[in-house]
Amino acid sequence: MIYYFYKRKRHPHVTINLHLEWRGKSLKSIIFPMTYDKLFSSKAILTGTYIFSDIERLTTEDTEKAARIWQA
């Protein structure tokens, strides 16, 4: 499983979701888009490959949380 983390945006169209609906249809079963909020509220670290996107949109606190998860 590949987890693709993104910062929740004000509009419902997240780029990765649009890609998976169009050209990336063959990847839809292995790429799981998830917000950072959901990642940070998870009780366990999920096994798989992580893609951290939108890191420039994270607060300092959220960047530190993401770094700790990346290190784990």
CHARMM internal coordinates of N, CA and C (Angstrom, degrees):
IC EDIT
DIST 1 N 1 CA 1.4433
DIST 1 CA 1 C 1.5243
ANGL 1 N 1 CA 1 C 108.53
DIST 1 C 2 N 1.2934
ANGL 1 CA 1 C 2 N 115.56
DIHE 1 N 1 CA 1 C 2 N 139.74
DIST 2 N 2 CA 1.4628
ANGL 1 C 2 N 2 CA 122.56
DIHE 1 CA 1 C 2 N 2 CA 175.39
DIST 2 CA 2 C 1.5206
ANGL 2 N 2 CA 2 C 107.41
DIHE 1 C 2 N 2 CA 2 C -113.49
DIST 2 C 3 N 1.3146
ANGL 2 CA 2 C 3 N 115.85
DIHE 2 N 2 CA 2 C 3 N 121.74
DIST 3 N 3 CA 1.4628
ANGL 2 C 3 N 3 CA 121.39
DIHE 2 CA 2 C 3 N 3 CA 179.03
DIST 3 CA 3 C 1.5218
ANGL 3 N 3 CA 3 C 108.36
DIHE 2 C 3 N 3 CA 3 C -100.83
DIST 3 C 4 N 1.3076
ANGL 3 CA 3 C 4 N 116.00
DIHE 3 N 3 CA 3 C 4 N 123.78
DIST 4 N 4 CA 1.4580
ANGL 3 C 4 N 4 CA 123.00
DIHE 3 CA 3 C 4 N 4 CA -178.51
DIST 4 CA 4 C 1.5210
ANGL 4 N 4 CA 4 C 107.58
DIHE 3 C 4 N 4 CA 4 C -110.29
DIST 4 C 5 N 1.3309
ANGL 4 CA 4 C 5 N 115.91
DIHE 4 N 4 CA 4 C 5 N 108.16
DIST 5 N 5 CA 1.4605
ANGL 4 C 5 N 5 CA 120.71
DIHE 4 CA 4 C 5 N 5 CA -176.71
DIST 5 CA 5 C 1.5170
ANGL 5 N 5 CA 5 C 110.86
DIHE 4 C 5 N 5 CA 5 C -93.64
DIST 5 C 6 N 1.3188
ANGL 5 CA 5 C 6 N 114.63
DIHE 5 N 5 CA 5 C 6 N 137.90
DIST 6 N 6 CA 1.4662
ANGL 5 C 6 N 6 CA 120.76
DIHE 5 CA 5 C 6 N 6 CA -179.70
DIST 6 CA 6 C 1.5170
ANGL 6 N 6 CA 6 C 109.39
DIHE 5 C 6 N 6 CA 6 C -141.96
DIST 6 C 7 N 1.3064
ANGL 6 CA 6 C 7 N 115.24
DIHE 6 N 6 CA 6 C 7 N 156.23
DIST 7 N 7 CA 1.4632
ANGL 6 C 7 N 7 CA 122.20
DIHE 6 CA 6 C 7 N 7 CA 176.68
DIST 7 CA 7 C 1.5201
ANGL 7 N 7 CA 7 C 107.46
DIHE 6 C 7 N 7 CA 7 C -81.78
DIST 7 C 8 N 1.3084
ANGL 7 CA 7 C 8 N 116.00
DIHE 7 N 7 CA 7 C 8 N 131.17
DIST 8 N 8 CA 1.4648
ANGL 7 C 8 N 8 CA 120.25
DIHE 7 CA 7 C 8 N 8 CA 179.57
DIST 8 CA 8 C 1.5205
ANGL 8 N 8 CA 8 C 109.24
DIHE 7 C 8 N 8 CA 8 C -58.50
DIST 8 C 9 N 1.3009
ANGL 8 CA 8 C 9 N 115.87
DIHE 8 N 8 CA 8 C 9 N 131.91
DIST 9 N 9 CA 1.4600
ANGL 8 C 9 N 9 CA 121.56
DIHE 8 CA 8 C 9 N 9 CA -179.17
DIST 9 CA 9 C 1.5177
ANGL 9 N 9 CA 9 C 109.20
DIHE 8 C 9 N 9 CA 9 C -106.86
DIST 9 C 10 N 1.2953
ANGL 9 CA 9 C 10 N 115.99
DIHE 9 N 9 CA 9 C 10 N 164.34
DIST 10 N 10 CA 1.4677
ANGL 9 C 10 N 10 CA 120.61
DIHE 9 CA 9 C 10 N 10 CA -178.56
DIST 10 CA 10 C 1.5228
ANGL 10 N 10 CA 10 C 112.46
DIHE 9 C 10 N 10 CA 10 C -70.84
DIST 10 C 11 N 1.3104
ANGL 10 CA 10 C 11 N 116.53
DIHE 10 N 10 CA 10 C 11 N -27.38
DIST 11 N 11 CA 1.4694
ANGL 10 C 11 N 11 CA 118.88
DIHE 10 CA 10 C 11 N 11 CA 179.84
DIST 11 CA 11 C 1.5293
ANGL 11 N 11 CA 11 C 109.66
DIHE 10 C 11 N 11 CA 11 C -101.53
DIST 11 C 12 N 1.3204
ANGL 11 CA 11 C 12 N 118.40
DIHE 11 N 11 CA 11 C 12 N 154.41
DIST 12 N 12 CA 1.4688
ANGL 11 C 12 N 12 CA 121.48
DIHE 11 CA 11 C 12 N 12 CA -173.06
DIST 12 CA 12 C 1.5261
ANGL 12 N 12 CA 12 C 114.91
DIHE 11 C 12 N 12 CA 12 C -75.59
DIST 12 C 13 N 1.3209
ANGL 12 CA 12 C 13 N 118.75
DIHE 12 N 12 CA 12 C 13 N -12.95
DIST 13 N 13 CA 1.4621
ANGL 12 C 13 N 13 CA 120.82
DIHE 12 CA 12 C 13 N 13 CA -175.09
DIST 13 CA 13 C 1.5226
ANGL 13 N 13 CA 13 C 110.72
DIHE 12 C 13 N 13 CA 13 C -91.08
DIST 13 C 14 N 1.2993
ANGL 13 CA 13 C 14 N 116.16
DIHE 13 N 13 CA 13 C 14 N 99.35
DIST 14 N 14 CA 1.4546
ANGL 13 C 14 N 14 CA 122.35
DIHE 13 CA 13 C 14 N 14 CA 177.12
DIST 14 CA 14 C 1.5214
ANGL 14 N 14 CA 14 C 107.29
DIHE 13 C 14 N 14 CA 14 C -91.22
DIST 14 C 15 N 1.3168
ANGL 14 CA 14 C 15 N 116.69
DIHE 14 N 14 CA 14 C 15 N 134.09
DIST 15 N 15 CA 1.4650
ANGL 14 C 15 N 15 CA 121.95
DIHE 14 CA 14 C 15 N 15 CA -173.39
DIST 15 CA 15 C 1.5203
ANGL 15 N 15 CA 15 C 112.65
DIHE 14 C 15 N 15 CA 15 C -52.67
DIST 15 C 16 N 1.3319
ANGL 15 CA 15 C 16 N 118.13
DIHE 15 N 15 CA 15 C 16 N -45.77
DIST 16 N 16 CA 1.4680
ANGL 15 C 16 N 16 CA 119.58
DIHE 15 CA 15 C 16 N 16 CA -178.48
DIST 16 CA 16 C 1.5241
ANGL 16 N 16 CA 16 C 111.31
DIHE 15 C 16 N 16 CA 16 C -62.28
DIST 16 C 17 N 1.3208
ANGL 16 CA 16 C 17 N 117.38
DIHE 16 N 16 CA 16 C 17 N -38.03
DIST 17 N 17 CA 1.4691
ANGL 16 C 17 N 17 CA 119.61
DIHE 16 CA 16 C 17 N 17 CA 178.76
DIST 17 CA 17 C 1.5260
ANGL 17 N 17 CA 17 C 111.07
DIHE 16 C 17 N 17 CA 17 C -65.72
DIST 17 C 18 N 1.3228
ANGL 17 CA 17 C 18 N 117.01
DIHE 17 N 17 CA 17 C 18 N -40.95
DIST 18 N 18 CA 1.4664
ANGL 17 C 18 N 18 CA 120.26
DIHE 17 CA 17 C 18 N 18 CA 177.01
DIST 18 CA 18 C 1.5235
ANGL 18 N 18 CA 18 C 110.54
DIHE 17 C 18 N 18 CA 18 C -62.35
DIST 18 C 19 N 1.3223
ANGL 18 CA 18 C 19 N 116.12
DIHE 18 N 18 CA 18 C 19 N -41.35
DIST 19 N 19 CA 1.4700
ANGL 18 C 19 N 19 CA 120.01
DIHE 18 CA 18 C 19 N 19 CA 179.32
DIST 19 CA 19 C 1.5301
ANGL 19 N 19 CA 19 C 110.80
DIHE 18 C 19 N 19 CA 19 C -63.60
DIST 19 C 20 N 1.3257
ANGL 19 CA 19 C 20 N 117.04
DIHE 19 N 19 CA 19 C 20 N -44.15
DIST 20 N 20 CA 1.4629
ANGL 19 C 20 N 20 CA 120.13
DIHE 19 CA 19 C 20 N 20 CA -178.62
DIST 20 CA 20 C 1.5222
ANGL 20 N 20 CA 20 C 112.52
DIHE 19 C 20 N 20 CA 20 C -67.52
DIST 20 C 21 N 1.3108
ANGL 20 CA 20 C 21 N 117.27
DIHE 20 N 20 CA 20 C 21 N -23.70
DIST 21 N 21 CA 1.4633
ANGL 20 C 21 N 21 CA 120.57
DIHE 20 CA 20 C 21 N 21 CA 177.47
DIST 21 CA 21 C 1.5334
ANGL 21 N 21 CA 21 C 111.86
DIHE 20 C 21 N 21 CA 21 C -82.58
DIST 21 C 22 N 1.3342
ANGL 21 CA 21 C 22 N 117.17
DIHE 21 N 21 CA 21 C 22 N -18.66
DIST 22 N 22 CA 1.4554
ANGL 21 C 22 N 22 CA 119.62
DIHE 21 CA 21 C 22 N 22 CA -174.92
DIST 22 CA 22 C 1.5265
ANGL 22 N 22 CA 22 C 110.49
DIHE 21 C 22 N 22 CA 22 C -113.65
DIST 22 C 23 N 1.2943
ANGL 22 CA 22 C 23 N 118.19
DIHE 22 N 22 CA 22 C 23 N -91.85
DIST 23 N 23 CA 1.4628
ANGL 22 C 23 N 23 CA 121.21
DIHE 22 CA 22 C 23 N 23 CA -175.38
DIST 23 CA 23 C 1.5289
ANGL 23 N 23 CA 23 C 113.52
DIHE 22 C 23 N 23 CA 23 C -77.15
DIST 23 C 24 N 1.3050
ANGL 23 CA 23 C 24 N 116.80
DIHE 23 N 23 CA 23 C 24 N -24.76
DIST 24 N 24 CA 1.4572
ANGL 23 C 24 N 24 CA 119.85
DIHE 23 CA 23 C 24 N 24 CA -175.68
DIST 24 CA 24 C 1.5118
ANGL 24 N 24 CA 24 C 114.62
DIHE 23 C 24 N 24 CA 24 C -96.08
DIST 24 C 25 N 1.3181
ANGL 24 CA 24 C 25 N 117.53
DIHE 24 N 24 CA 24 C 25 N 22.44
DIST 25 N 25 CA 1.4765
ANGL 24 C 25 N 25 CA 120.58
DIHE 24 CA 24 C 25 N 25 CA -176.98
DIST 25 CA 25 C 1.5304
ANGL 25 N 25 CA 25 C 112.19
DIHE 24 C 25 N 25 CA 25 C -54.85
DIST 25 C 26 N 1.3107
ANGL 25 CA 25 C 26 N 117.16
DIHE 25 N 25 CA 25 C 26 N -35.77
DIST 26 N 26 CA 1.4645
ANGL 25 C 26 N 26 CA 119.98
DIHE 25 CA 25 C 26 N 26 CA -178.18
DIST 26 CA 26 C 1.5325
ANGL 26 N 26 CA 26 C 111.94
DIHE 25 C 26 N 26 CA 26 C -69.67
DIST 26 C 27 N 1.3239
ANGL 26 CA 26 C 27 N 117.01
DIHE 26 N 26 CA 26 C 27 N -16.38
DIST 27 N 27 CA 1.4699
ANGL 26 C 27 N 27 CA 121.32
DIHE 26 CA 26 C 27 N 27 CA -179.59
DIST 27 CA 27 C 1.5230
ANGL 27 N 27 CA 27 C 112.93
DIHE 26 C 27 N 27 CA 27 C -98.03
DIST 27 C 28 N 1.3031
ANGL 27 CA 27 C 28 N 116.20
DIHE 27 N 27 CA 27 C 28 N -5.20
DIST 28 N 28 CA 1.4667
ANGL 27 C 28 N 28 CA 121.35
DIHE 27 CA 27 C 28 N 28 CA -173.55
DIST 28 CA 28 C 1.5287
ANGL 28 N 28 CA 28 C 113.07
DIHE 27 C 28 N 28 CA 28 C -59.48
DIST 28 C 29 N 1.3008
ANGL 28 CA 28 C 29 N 117.44
DIHE 28 N 28 CA 28 C 29 N -27.97
DIST 29 N 29 CA 1.4673
ANGL 28 C 29 N 29 CA 119.99
DIHE 28 CA 28 C 29 N 29 CA -178.47
DIST 29 CA 29 C 1.5243
ANGL 29 N 29 CA 29 C 113.23
DIHE 28 C 29 N 29 CA 29 C -82.01
DIST 29 C 30 N 1.3378
ANGL 29 CA 29 C 30 N 117.78
DIHE 29 N 29 CA 29 C 30 N -12.55
DIST 30 N 30 CA 1.4659
ANGL 29 C 30 N 30 CA 119.55
DIHE 29 CA 29 C 30 N 30 CA -178.37
DIST 30 CA 30 C 1.5219
ANGL 30 N 30 CA 30 C 113.80
DIHE 29 C 30 N 30 CA 30 C -117.78
DIST 30 C 31 N 1.3385
ANGL 30 CA 30 C 31 N 118.49
DIHE 30 N 30 CA 30 C 31 N -14.34
DIST 31 N 31 CA 1.4645
ANGL 30 C 31 N 31 CA 121.59
DIHE 30 CA 30 C 31 N 31 CA 178.81
DIST 31 CA 31 C 1.5223
ANGL 31 N 31 CA 31 C 108.34
DIHE 30 C 31 N 31 CA 31 C -105.53
DIST 31 C 32 N 1.3258
ANGL 31 CA 31 C 32 N 114.71
DIHE 31 N 31 CA 31 C 32 N 123.83
DIST 32 N 32 CA 1.4553
ANGL 31 C 32 N 32 CA 120.73
DIHE 31 CA 31 C 32 N 32 CA -177.34
DIST 32 CA 32 C 1.5273
ANGL 32 N 32 CA 32 C 109.04
DIHE 31 C 32 N 32 CA 32 C -117.58
DIST 32 C 33 N 1.3336
ANGL 32 CA 32 C 33 N 118.46
DIHE 32 N 32 CA 32 C 33 N 100.81
DIST 33 N 33 CA 1.4620
ANGL 32 C 33 N 33 CA 120.59
DIHE 32 CA 32 C 33 N 33 CA 177.27
DIST 33 CA 33 C 1.5322
ANGL 33 N 33 CA 33 C 110.81
DIHE 32 C 33 N 33 CA 33 C -67.97
DIST 33 C 34 N 1.3331
ANGL 33 CA 33 C 34 N 116.04
DIHE 33 N 33 CA 33 C 34 N 138.66
DIST 34 N 34 CA 1.4558
ANGL 33 C 34 N 34 CA 120.84
DIHE 33 CA 33 C 34 N 34 CA -178.76
DIST 34 CA 34 C 1.5271
ANGL 34 N 34 CA 34 C 109.00
DIHE 33 C 34 N 34 CA 34 C -149.38
DIST 34 C 35 N 1.3194
ANGL 34 CA 34 C 35 N 116.29
DIHE 34 N 34 CA 34 C 35 N 142.46
DIST 35 N 35 CA 1.4598
ANGL 34 C 35 N 35 CA 119.45
DIHE 34 CA 34 C 35 N 35 CA 178.35
DIST 35 CA 35 C 1.5357
ANGL 35 N 35 CA 35 C 109.64
DIHE 34 C 35 N 35 CA 35 C -76.82
DIST 35 C 36 N 1.3212
ANGL 35 CA 35 C 36 N 115.08
DIHE 35 N 35 CA 35 C 36 N 156.20
DIST 36 N 36 CA 1.4605
ANGL 35 C 36 N 36 CA 119.81
DIHE 35 CA 35 C 36 N 36 CA 174.90
DIST 36 CA 36 C 1.5189
ANGL 36 N 36 CA 36 C 110.44
DIHE 35 C 36 N 36 CA 36 C -61.59
DIST 36 C 37 N 1.3218
ANGL 36 CA 36 C 37 N 118.15
DIHE 36 N 36 CA 36 C 37 N -35.48
DIST 37 N 37 CA 1.4596
ANGL 36 C 37 N 37 CA 121.03
DIHE 36 CA 36 C 37 N 37 CA 178.63
DIST 37 CA 37 C 1.5303
ANGL 37 N 37 CA 37 C 110.97
DIHE 36 C 37 N 37 CA 37 C -57.15
DIST 37 C 38 N 1.3254
ANGL 37 CA 37 C 38 N 115.96
DIHE 37 N 37 CA 37 C 38 N -43.04
DIST 38 N 38 CA 1.4626
ANGL 37 C 38 N 38 CA 120.15
DIHE 37 CA 37 C 38 N 38 CA 179.15
DIST 38 CA 38 C 1.5274
ANGL 38 N 38 CA 38 C 110.45
DIHE 37 C 38 N 38 CA 38 C -67.78
DIST 38 C 39 N 1.3247
ANGL 38 CA 38 C 39 N 116.70
DIHE 38 N 38 CA 38 C 39 N -40.26
DIST 39 N 39 CA 1.4603
ANGL 38 C 39 N 39 CA 120.50
DIHE 38 CA 38 C 39 N 39 CA 177.30
DIST 39 CA 39 C 1.5185
ANGL 39 N 39 CA 39 C 110.94
DIHE 38 C 39 N 39 CA 39 C -60.02
DIST 39 C 40 N 1.3237
ANGL 39 CA 39 C 40 N 116.45
DIHE 39 N 39 CA 39 C 40 N -48.01
DIST 40 N 40 CA 1.4596
ANGL 39 C 40 N 40 CA 120.85
DIHE 39 CA 39 C 40 N 40 CA -176.46
DIST 40 CA 40 C 1.5211
ANGL 40 N 40 CA 40 C 112.76
DIHE 39 C 40 N 40 CA 40 C -68.05
DIST 40 C 41 N 1.3105
ANGL 40 CA 40 C 41 N 117.81
DIHE 40 N 40 CA 40 C 41 N -24.10
DIST 41 N 41 CA 1.4666
ANGL 40 C 41 N 41 CA 120.09
DIHE 40 CA 40 C 41 N 41 CA 179.62
DIST 41 CA 41 C 1.5285
ANGL 41 N 41 CA 41 C 112.50
DIHE 40 C 41 N 41 CA 41 C -92.07
DIST 41 C 42 N 1.3259
ANGL 41 CA 41 C 42 N 117.08
DIHE 41 N 41 CA 41 C 42 N -3.47
DIST 42 N 42 CA 1.4686
ANGL 41 C 42 N 42 CA 120.54
DIHE 41 CA 41 C 42 N 42 CA 179.10
DIST 42 CA 42 C 1.5233
ANGL 42 N 42 CA 42 C 110.27
DIHE 41 C 42 N 42 CA 42 C -69.04
DIST 42 C 43 N 1.3070
ANGL 42 CA 42 C 43 N 115.98
DIHE 42 N 42 CA 42 C 43 N 144.48
DIST 43 N 43 CA 1.4721
ANGL 42 C 43 N 43 CA 121.51
DIHE 42 CA 42 C 43 N 43 CA 179.45
DIST 43 CA 43 C 1.5280
ANGL 43 N 43 CA 43 C 111.69
DIHE 42 C 43 N 43 CA 43 C -82.99
DIST 43 C 44 N 1.3259
ANGL 43 CA 43 C 44 N 117.10
DIHE 43 N 43 CA 43 C 44 N -22.27
DIST 44 N 44 CA 1.4633
ANGL 43 C 44 N 44 CA 120.74
DIHE 43 CA 43 C 44 N 44 CA -177.42
DIST 44 CA 44 C 1.5249
ANGL 44 N 44 CA 44 C 109.64
DIHE 43 C 44 N 44 CA 44 C -134.57
DIST 44 C 45 N 1.3129
ANGL 44 CA 44 C 45 N 114.76
DIHE 44 N 44 CA 44 C 45 N 155.75
DIST 45 N 45 CA 1.4645
ANGL 44 C 45 N 45 CA 120.15
DIHE 44 CA 44 C 45 N 45 CA 175.57
DIST 45 CA 45 C 1.5248
ANGL 45 N 45 CA 45 C 107.24
DIHE 44 C 45 N 45 CA 45 C -84.92
DIST 45 C 46 N 1.3017
ANGL 45 CA 45 C 46 N 116.37
DIHE 45 N 45 CA 45 C 46 N 125.00
DIST 46 N 46 CA 1.4563
ANGL 45 C 46 N 46 CA 121.85
DIHE 45 CA 45 C 46 N 46 CA -177.80
DIST 46 CA 46 C 1.5289
ANGL 46 N 46 CA 46 C 110.42
DIHE 45 C 46 N 46 CA 46 C -77.10
DIST 46 C 47 N 1.3165
ANGL 46 CA 46 C 47 N 116.02
DIHE 46 N 46 CA 46 C 47 N 141.94
DIST 47 N 47 CA 1.4593
ANGL 46 C 47 N 47 CA 120.84
DIHE 46 CA 46 C 47 N 47 CA 177.67
DIST 47 CA 47 C 1.5187
ANGL 47 N 47 CA 47 C 108.79
DIHE 46 C 47 N 47 CA 47 C -79.13
DIST 47 C 48 N 1.3274
ANGL 47 CA 47 C 48 N 116.07
DIHE 47 N 47 CA 47 C 48 N 130.82
DIST 48 N 48 CA 1.4545
ANGL 47 C 48 N 48 CA 120.96
DIHE 47 CA 47 C 48 N 48 CA 178.68
DIST 48 CA 48 C 1.5062
ANGL 48 N 48 CA 48 C 110.44
DIHE 47 C 48 N 48 CA 48 C 154.34
DIST 48 C 49 N 1.2979
ANGL 48 CA 48 C 49 N 115.44
DIHE 48 N 48 CA 48 C 49 N -169.43
DIST 49 N 49 CA 1.4572
ANGL 48 C 49 N 49 CA 122.84
DIHE 48 CA 48 C 49 N 49 CA 177.37
DIST 49 CA 49 C 1.5150
ANGL 49 N 49 CA 49 C 108.32
DIHE 48 C 49 N 49 CA 49 C -97.73
DIST 49 C 50 N 1.3364
ANGL 49 CA 49 C 50 N 115.90
DIHE 49 N 49 CA 49 C 50 N 135.16
DIST 50 N 50 CA 1.4584
ANGL 49 C 50 N 50 CA 121.15
DIHE 49 CA 49 C 50 N 50 CA -178.04
DIST 50 CA 50 C 1.5222
ANGL 50 N 50 CA 50 C 110.12
DIHE 49 C 50 N 50 CA 50 C -110.53
DIST 50 C 51 N 1.3149
ANGL 50 CA 50 C 51 N 115.91
DIHE 50 N 50 CA 50 C 51 N 134.10
DIST 51 N 51 CA 1.4622
ANGL 50 C 51 N 51 CA 122.14
DIHE 50 CA 50 C 51 N 51 CA 171.65
DIST 51 CA 51 C 1.5208
ANGL 51 N 51 CA 51 C 106.38
DIHE 50 C 51 N 51 CA 51 C -116.49
DIST 51 C 52 N 1.3282
ANGL 51 CA 51 C 52 N 115.84
DIHE 51 N 51 CA 51 C 52 N 116.68
DIST 52 N 52 CA 1.4602
ANGL 51 C 52 N 52 CA 121.64
DIHE 51 CA 51 C 52 N 52 CA 179.59
DIST 52 CA 52 C 1.5285
ANGL 52 N 52 CA 52 C 108.29
DIHE 51 C 52 N 52 CA 52 C -96.64
DIST 52 C 53 N 1.3173
ANGL 52 CA 52 C 53 N 117.51
DIHE 52 N 52 CA 52 C 53 N 107.51
DIST 53 N 53 CA 1.4657
ANGL 52 C 53 N 53 CA 120.98
DIHE 52 CA 52 C 53 N 53 CA 178.17
DIST 53 CA 53 C 1.5219
ANGL 53 N 53 CA 53 C 108.98
DIHE 52 C 53 N 53 CA 53 C -109.17
DIST 53 C 54 N 1.2978
ANGL 53 CA 53 C 54 N 116.75
DIHE 53 N 53 CA 53 C 54 N 173.16
DIST 54 N 54 CA 1.4711
ANGL 53 C 54 N 54 CA 122.51
DIHE 53 CA 53 C 54 N 54 CA 177.24
DIST 54 CA 54 C 1.5266
ANGL 54 N 54 CA 54 C 113.02
DIHE 53 C 54 N 54 CA 54 C 56.84
DIST 54 C 55 N 1.3191
ANGL 54 CA 54 C 55 N 117.91
DIHE 54 N 54 CA 54 C 55 N 27.46
DIST 55 N 55 CA 1.4652
ANGL 54 C 55 N 55 CA 119.38
DIHE 54 CA 54 C 55 N 55 CA -175.65
DIST 55 CA 55 C 1.5254
ANGL 55 N 55 CA 55 C 111.94
DIHE 54 C 55 N 55 CA 55 C -64.80
DIST 55 C 56 N 1.3239
ANGL 55 CA 55 C 56 N 116.80
DIHE 55 N 55 CA 55 C 56 N -24.18
DIST 56 N 56 CA 1.4653
ANGL 55 C 56 N 56 CA 119.83
DIHE 55 CA 55 C 56 N 56 CA 177.99
DIST 56 CA 56 C 1.5294
ANGL 56 N 56 CA 56 C 111.85
DIHE 55 C 56 N 56 CA 56 C -70.85
DIST 56 C 57 N 1.3119
ANGL 56 CA 56 C 57 N 117.42
DIHE 56 N 56 CA 56 C 57 N -14.27
DIST 57 N 57 CA 1.4637
ANGL 56 C 57 N 57 CA 122.02
DIHE 56 CA 56 C 57 N 57 CA 179.99
DIST 57 CA 57 C 1.5222
ANGL 57 N 57 CA 57 C 113.10
DIHE 56 C 57 N 57 CA 57 C -93.99
DIST 57 C 58 N 1.3189
ANGL 57 CA 57 C 58 N 116.80
DIHE 57 N 57 CA 57 C 58 N -6.80
DIST 58 N 58 CA 1.4571
ANGL 57 C 58 N 58 CA 120.47
DIHE 57 CA 57 C 58 N 58 CA -177.42
DIST 58 CA 58 C 1.5269
ANGL 58 N 58 CA 58 C 111.13
DIHE 57 C 58 N 58 CA 58 C -79.55
DIST 58 C 59 N 1.3171
ANGL 58 CA 58 C 59 N 115.49
DIHE 58 N 58 CA 58 C 59 N 148.30
DIST 59 N 59 CA 1.4593
ANGL 58 C 59 N 59 CA 120.14
DIHE 58 CA 58 C 59 N 59 CA 173.26
DIST 59 CA 59 C 1.5289
ANGL 59 N 59 CA 59 C 107.85
DIHE 58 C 59 N 59 CA 59 C -72.81
DIST 59 C 60 N 1.3073
ANGL 59 CA 59 C 60 N 116.63
DIHE 59 N 59 CA 59 C 60 N 168.69
DIST 60 N 60 CA 1.4655
ANGL 59 C 60 N 60 CA 120.61
DIHE 59 CA 59 C 60 N 60 CA 177.60
DIST 60 CA 60 C 1.5231
ANGL 60 N 60 CA 60 C 110.20
DIHE 59 C 60 N 60 CA 60 C -58.99
DIST 60 C 61 N 1.3174
ANGL 60 CA 60 C 61 N 116.36
DIHE 60 N 60 CA 60 C 61 N -43.67
DIST 61 N 61 CA 1.4690
ANGL 60 C 61 N 61 CA 120.80
DIHE 60 CA 60 C 61 N 61 CA 179.39
DIST 61 CA 61 C 1.5309
ANGL 61 N 61 CA 61 C 111.46
DIHE 60 C 61 N 61 CA 61 C -61.93
DIST 61 C 62 N 1.3326
ANGL 61 CA 61 C 62 N 117.00
DIHE 61 N 61 CA 61 C 62 N -45.03
DIST 62 N 62 CA 1.4631
ANGL 61 C 62 N 62 CA 120.62
DIHE 61 CA 61 C 62 N 62 CA 179.42
DIST 62 CA 62 C 1.5262
ANGL 62 N 62 CA 62 C 111.86
DIHE 61 C 62 N 62 CA 62 C -67.29
DIST 62 C 63 N 1.3238
ANGL 62 CA 62 C 63 N 116.99
DIHE 62 N 62 CA 62 C 63 N -34.32
DIST 63 N 63 CA 1.4698
ANGL 62 C 63 N 63 CA 120.54
DIHE 62 CA 62 C 63 N 63 CA 176.52
DIST 63 CA 63 C 1.5261
ANGL 63 N 63 CA 63 C 109.73
DIHE 62 C 63 N 63 CA 63 C -62.80
DIST 63 C 64 N 1.3300
ANGL 63 CA 63 C 64 N 116.39
DIHE 63 N 63 CA 63 C 64 N -41.97
DIST 64 N 64 CA 1.4620
ANGL 63 C 64 N 64 CA 120.44
DIHE 63 CA 63 C 64 N 64 CA 178.27
DIST 64 CA 64 C 1.5259
ANGL 64 N 64 CA 64 C 111.51
DIHE 63 C 64 N 64 CA 64 C -65.08
DIST 64 C 65 N 1.3155
ANGL 64 CA 64 C 65 N 116.97
DIHE 64 N 64 CA 64 C 65 N -39.59
DIST 65 N 65 CA 1.4758
ANGL 64 C 65 N 65 CA 120.83
DIHE 64 CA 64 C 65 N 65 CA 176.87
DIST 65 CA 65 C 1.5272
ANGL 65 N 65 CA 65 C 110.55
DIHE 64 C 65 N 65 CA 65 C -62.57
DIST 65 C 66 N 1.3246
ANGL 65 CA 65 C 66 N 116.25
DIHE 65 N 65 CA 65 C 66 N -46.25
DIST 66 N 66 CA 1.4678
ANGL 65 C 66 N 66 CA 120.91
DIHE 65 CA 65 C 66 N 66 CA 179.88
DIST 66 CA 66 C 1.5210
ANGL 66 N 66 CA 66 C 110.50
DIHE 65 C 66 N 66 CA 66 C -62.51
DIST 66 C 67 N 1.3299
ANGL 66 CA 66 C 67 N 117.40
DIHE 66 N 66 CA 66 C 67 N -38.89
DIST 67 N 67 CA 1.4667
ANGL 66 C 67 N 67 CA 120.84
DIHE 66 CA 66 C 67 N 67 CA 179.15
DIST 67 CA 67 C 1.5215
ANGL 67 N 67 CA 67 C 111.24
DIHE 66 C 67 N 67 CA 67 C -64.29
DIST 67 C 68 N 1.3257
ANGL 67 CA 67 C 68 N 117.81
DIHE 67 N 67 CA 67 C 68 N -39.90
DIST 68 N 68 CA 1.4635
ANGL 67 C 68 N 68 CA 121.10
DIHE 67 CA 67 C 68 N 68 CA 178.88
DIST 68 CA 68 C 1.5404
ANGL 68 N 68 CA 68 C 110.31
DIHE 67 C 68 N 68 CA 68 C -64.96
DIST 68 C 69 N 1.3170
ANGL 68 CA 68 C 69 N 116.30
DIHE 68 N 68 CA 68 C 69 N -40.04
DIST 69 N 69 CA 1.4640
ANGL 68 C 69 N 69 CA 120.03
DIHE 68 CA 68 C 69 N 69 CA 178.11
DIST 69 CA 69 C 1.5212
ANGL 69 N 69 CA 69 C 109.90
DIHE 68 C 69 N 69 CA 69 C -67.31
DIST 69 C 70 N 1.3242
ANGL 69 CA 69 C 70 N 116.80
DIHE 69 N 69 CA 69 C 70 N -42.47
DIST 70 N 70 CA 1.4729
ANGL 69 C 70 N 70 CA 120.69
DIHE 69 CA 69 C 70 N 70 CA 178.09
DIST 70 CA 70 C 1.5251
ANGL 70 N 70 CA 70 C 110.37
DIHE 69 C 70 N 70 CA 70 C -58.78
DIST 70 C 71 N 1.3278
ANGL 70 CA 70 C 71 N 117.33
DIHE 70 N 70 CA 70 C 71 N -43.01
DIST 71 N 71 CA 1.4605
ANGL 70 C 71 N 71 CA 121.28
DIHE 70 CA 70 C 71 N 71 CA -179.01
DIST 71 CA 71 C 1.5295
ANGL 71 N 71 CA 71 C 111.58
DIHE 70 C 71 N 71 CA 71 C -66.28
DIST 71 C 72 N 1.3215
ANGL 71 CA 71 C 72 N 115.97
DIHE 71 N 71 CA 71 C 72 N -32.97
DIST 72 N 72 CA 1.4791
ANGL 71 C 72 N 72 CA 119.45
DIHE 71 CA 71 C 72 N 72 CA -179.96
DIST 72 CA 72 C 1.5212
ANGL 72 N 72 CA 72 C 110.52
DIHE 71 C 72 N 72 CA 72 C -69.96
END
COOR INIT
IC SEED 1 N 1 CA 1 C
IC BUILD
